[in-house]
Amino acid sequence: MKNIFLIILLSLSSIMFSQDFVYKPKNPAFGGDTFNYQWLLSSAQAQDTYEDPSKKESSYNRDPIQDFEDNINRQILYQLSRRLITDNLGEESLDEGSYKIGSYQIDIKEGAGGVSVKIVDDATGSQTEVLIPEI
């Protein structure tokens, strides 16, 4: 009898001093406090070990000699392409007709909306059409 009384007493005391468990999420995306956002972000960034390959090549790590060589190559190619276009198409305007420059077939036609320039690469078969509207 003494044991039953002790069990009842313990069960009643646990009911009297118990409380409800309340769940509150930490992540603000799921209803948590918005002040946790910065802490969660800095914690995630501290754990991130992935390195972005595009960020490895920065301007501080580049070779100035390689940059100079690339710049010279770009300028030479620009001058060559400019001379080819000037010699074949003329400096002032684009005249109607068909032109063959290397493996490219260029067709220039005037239409109601403006000048249409169609460029076809004979080597690959790809084509591009550019419409230059009238001003």
C-alpha positions as CSV (number, residue, x, y, z in Angstrom):
1,M,0.0,0.0,0.0
2,K,2.9,2.3,0.8
3,N,4.3,1.7,-2.7
4,I,1.0,2.6,-4.4
5,F,0.8,5.8,-2.4
6,L,4.4,6.7,-3.4
7,I,3.6,6.0,-7.1
8,I,0.5,8.2,-7.0
9,L,2.4,10.9,-5.2
10,L,5.2,10.9,-7.8
11,S,2.8,10.9,-10.8
12,L,0.8,13.8,-9.3
13,S,3.9,15.8,-8.7
14,S,5.2,15.3,-12.2
15,I,1.8,16.6,-13.6
16,M,1.9,19.6,-11.4
17,F,5.4,20.7,-12.4
18,S,5.4,19.7,-16.0
19,Q,5.1,22.2,-18.9
20,D,4.4,22.0,-22.6
21,F,7.3,21.7,-25.0
22,V,7.2,24.5,-27.6
23,Y,9.1,24.2,-30.8
24,K,10.4,27.4,-32.3
25,P,12.5,27.1,-35.5
26,K,15.8,28.9,-35.8
27,N,15.8,29.4,-39.5
28,P,14.0,32.6,-40.6
29,A,12.9,30.9,-43.8
30,F,10.8,28.5,-41.7
31,G,9.3,31.0,-39.3
32,G,12.3,31.6,-37.0
33,D,13.5,34.9,-35.7
34,T,14.9,37.2,-38.4
35,F,17.9,38.1,-36.2
36,N,19.2,34.5,-36.7
37,Y,19.7,35.1,-40.5
38,Q,23.2,36.6,-40.2
39,W,24.3,34.0,-37.7
40,L,23.1,31.2,-39.9
41,L,24.7,32.7,-43.0
42,S,28.1,33.2,-41.4
43,S,28.0,29.7,-39.9
44,A,27.2,28.2,-43.4
45,Q,30.0,30.2,-45.0
46,A,32.5,29.1,-42.3
47,Q,31.7,25.4,-43.1
48,D,31.8,25.8,-46.9
49,T,34.9,24.2,-48.2
50,Y,33.9,24.4,-51.9
51,E,36.1,26.7,-54.0
52,D,34.6,28.3,-57.0
53,P,36.9,27.6,-60.0
54,S,35.9,30.9,-61.7
55,K,37.2,32.9,-58.7
56,K,40.6,31.2,-58.7
57,E,41.8,33.3,-61.7
58,S,41.8,36.8,-60.4
59,S,43.5,39.8,-61.9
60,Y,46.1,39.6,-59.2
61,N,47.2,36.1,-60.2
62,R,47.4,36.7,-63.9
63,D,50.7,36.9,-65.8
64,P,51.3,40.4,-67.2
65,I,53.4,39.0,-70.1
66,Q,50.5,36.7,-71.1
67,D,48.1,39.7,-70.9
68,F,50.3,41.7,-73.1
69,E,50.6,38.8,-75.7
70,D,46.8,38.4,-75.7
71,N,46.3,42.1,-76.2
72,I,48.7,42.2,-79.1
73,N,46.9,39.2,-80.7
74,R,43.5,40.9,-80.3
75,Q,44.8,44.1,-81.9
76,I,46.4,42.2,-84.9
77,L,43.2,40.2,-85.5
78,Y,41.1,43.4,-85.2
79,Q,43.3,45.2,-87.8
80,L,43.2,42.2,-90.2
81,S,39.4,41.9,-89.9
82,R,38.9,45.6,-90.4
83,R,41.2,45.6,-93.5
84,L,39.3,42.6,-95.0
85,I,35.9,44.2,-94.5
86,T,37.1,47.6,-95.8
87,D,38.7,46.0,-98.9
88,N,35.7,43.8,-99.7
89,L,32.7,45.8,-98.6
90,G,33.9,49.4,-98.7
91,E,34.4,51.9,-95.9
92,E,31.3,54.1,-96.2
93,S,28.4,51.8,-96.7
94,L,27.2,48.3,-97.2
95,D,26.2,47.8,-100.8
96,E,23.5,45.2,-101.8
97,G,24.8,41.9,-103.1
98,S,26.6,38.8,-102.1
99,Y,30.2,38.7,-100.8
100,K,32.5,35.8,-100.2
101,I,35.1,36.3,-97.4
102,G,37.0,33.2,-96.4
103,S,34.4,30.5,-95.6
104,Y,31.7,33.1,-95.1
105,Q,29.0,34.0,-97.6
106,I,27.5,37.4,-96.8
107,D,24.2,38.5,-98.4
108,I,23.1,42.1,-98.0
109,K,19.6,43.1,-99.0
110,E,17.5,46.2,-98.4
111,G,13.9,45.7,-97.3
112,A,11.0,47.6,-95.9
113,G,12.3,47.4,-92.3
114,G,15.9,48.2,-93.1
115,V,19.1,46.5,-94.3
116,S,19.2,42.7,-93.8
117,V,22.7,41.1,-93.5
118,K,22.7,37.3,-93.7
119,I,26.0,35.6,-92.8
120,V,26.4,31.9,-93.7
121,D,29.4,29.8,-92.6
122,D,30.1,27.4,-95.5
123,A,32.3,25.2,-93.3
124,T,29.7,24.5,-90.6
125,G,26.4,25.5,-92.3
126,S,25.5,27.8,-89.4
127,Q,23.9,31.1,-90.3
128,T,23.1,34.4,-88.7
129,E,20.8,37.2,-89.9
130,V,21.1,40.7,-88.7
131,L,18.4,43.4,-89.4
132,I,19.7,47.0,-89.3
133,P,16.6,49.2,-89.0
134,E,16.2,52.5,-90.9
135,I,16.6,55.6,-88.9
